């Protein structure tokens, strides 16, 4: 597994060397921001932005009392204007006001000096894991295209296709199922039609199906629709809540839709 590049902002050279040695032994690449970056004068904030970007920094260890025109907290505020890179403060300061200022920047941890190599290592590992989990949750939410409601009562079927707006369709452009089938990839129409017919007959629940949508611009999107709720109403109607996700970026191979795969 490729280890994360860590930016170390510590102006005490002895402490900096100890931290660098500890993390280097664990396979991390430690990039030191001292002393060179502190001597950049008015370009100092912009230089650290370039360093974070060019060095592909995945974590910052930030001292608070730095020998610069900005303290560590101000510097993190500046960095977070352009990047959400996670931060661990390393400081000998435990004053409530300082900690309150630090909390405003939403760090993943606040390590009080002196700390042991084991404490440092565990905080770095935990921070990276939490950050990866948070990013994945954010990505999952961004993938959600919309919610699709399907209600069946006897021969009467009501459905909504407003979620297709994300693909560039006007809200009223897809008014019924036939209009919906018309925007599907030709190879997927039969499978999707069969899947919906099974839902109407109340034969399937808690499943998922994949298909391709062709946007007005001609772009093809793979969509995964998951049935997240299925219930019978008081009037005999049966309703489904279907969560649709754009999974194009996941590299699903070209081919016909694979209908009703268990998830």
Number of C-alpha atoms within 10 A of each C-alpha: 4 6 10 16 18 24 24 21 23 25 20 13 11 10 13 17 12 12 19 19 14 18 17 13 9 10 13 16 17 21 17 19 18 17 14 9 18 21 12 14 11 10 11 17 20 13 16 19 16 11 17 21 13 9 13 14 18 18 23 23 25 26 23 23 16 18 15 15 13 16 14 23 23 15 18 25 15 17 17 15 9 11 13 13 16 20 24 21 22 24 20 14 15 13 8 9 10 12 15 11 12 20 14 10 15 14 18 18 18 19 20 12 13 11 12 11 14 10 11 17 15 10 17 21 10 13 19 17 12 13 17 12 12 12 13 12 12 11 11 13 11 11 16 18 20 18 20 19 18 19 21 20 15 11 8 9 14 13 15 15 21 18 17 22 16 14 17 10 17 12 13 11 13 19 13 13 15 10 12 15 17 13 18 19 19 13 13 19 20 14 18 21 14 12 17 15 13 13 20 21 12 16 9 16 16 15 16 21 21 24 21 26 24 16 18 12 9 9 10 16 18 22 21 23 25 23 23 15 14 18 14 14 12 7 7 11 14 20 22 22 17 21 19 23 20 22 19 15 9 8 8 11 8 8 10 16 20 14 18 19 11 9 9
